[in-house]
Amino acid sequence: MTTPATPQDRRQAPEADLLVSYESPIPIRPATLGDAVASEWTKIRSVRATVWTLGVMIVLMLTIGVGTALLLAVNDGNLGGEPALALGFFGVLLGSICVITLGVLTIGSEYGTGMIRTTLTACPSRARVLAAKAIVFFSLAFVVTTVTAAVVAGLQTLILDGAPASVGDWLRGTVGVGLYVASLGLLSLGIGAIVRHSAGAITIMIGVVLLPLVLAMFMFAEDLRGLQRFLVDYSIPNQFGALYGTTMTGTGPSGWEPLPLMLGLAVLVLGGAVSILNHRDV
C-alpha cells in the first residue's frame, strides 16, 4: 500500500532534484605544475620566516661587505692588485646560512605543523610538489642574492681603489654567486625533504658547510695530506672563494667550476628525496 505524499514531501522533492542536477560554474580540471608553483609562491611570500631569513642575509652581506671596505679605506689598506669585489666573500659566506635555513623551512615547517597533509591532498603528486617548491625557492633565493651581491660589489668598488674587475669577475661575483647560493639552498631543501625535521636538517647542512675545513685542520699525519687537500679544495667556503677568484689552494675548482658541482649535487639529492617521498607515508 502506497503512502500518500505529504505537503512537506512535495516541497522537498524539487529541492532534491535541483541538488542532483546542479553543476558548478567553476571548471574542474586536474592540477598542473603551474598551479603548484602559484600555491608555493603564496606560501613562501606569506610566512615570516622568508622575511626574517632573507632580511638577515641582506643585512649581513651589506654590513660585512661594505664595513670591510670602509675599514680598509680608513686604514689605507692595500688590496694587492685584487679587485675590490672579492671582499664580498665574507658576507656571502655568512649570508648563505640564512638561505640554507630558509631552504629547510620551505618544506620542514610543513612537516612540523602537519600542513604537508593538506598540500599532498590538494596535489597528490609528490614530485610535482617538490618541483614547485624548488622552482619558487630557487628563483627567490637567486634574485635576492644576486641583487644584493651586485649592490655590495658596486659599493666596494666605489669605496676602494682596487684593480679593475673584468666582466667575467663581475658575472661570477654577482650572477655566479647568486646561482651558487640558490643551488646550496636547493641542497638544503632536498635534505629537509629527506629528514623531515627542520632542526636536524639545518644541523646537517651547517656540518656540510663547515665540517670539511674543521676536519682538515686536524689532519697532521703525512698519510692524510691527500685527503686534507681534497677536503680543503672542495669545501664550500673554498668554492665561494673560487667564484671571487681567491681560493685557499691552487688545485681545487676555479672560475665557474663550483657552480655545476653544487647544482649537480642539489639535483642528485632532490632526486633521492622524490624517490623517498614516493615510497613512504606522509
Salt bridges, closest charged atoms under 4 A:
ASP35 OD2 - ARG29 NH1 2.78
GLU40 OE2 - LYS43 NZ 3.16
GLU40 OE1 - LYS133 NZ 2.94
GLU110 OE2 - LYS43 NZ 3.21
GLU110 OE2 - LYS133 NZ 2.36
ASP169 OD1 - ARG172 NH2 2.56
GLU222 OE1 - ARG225 NE 3.63
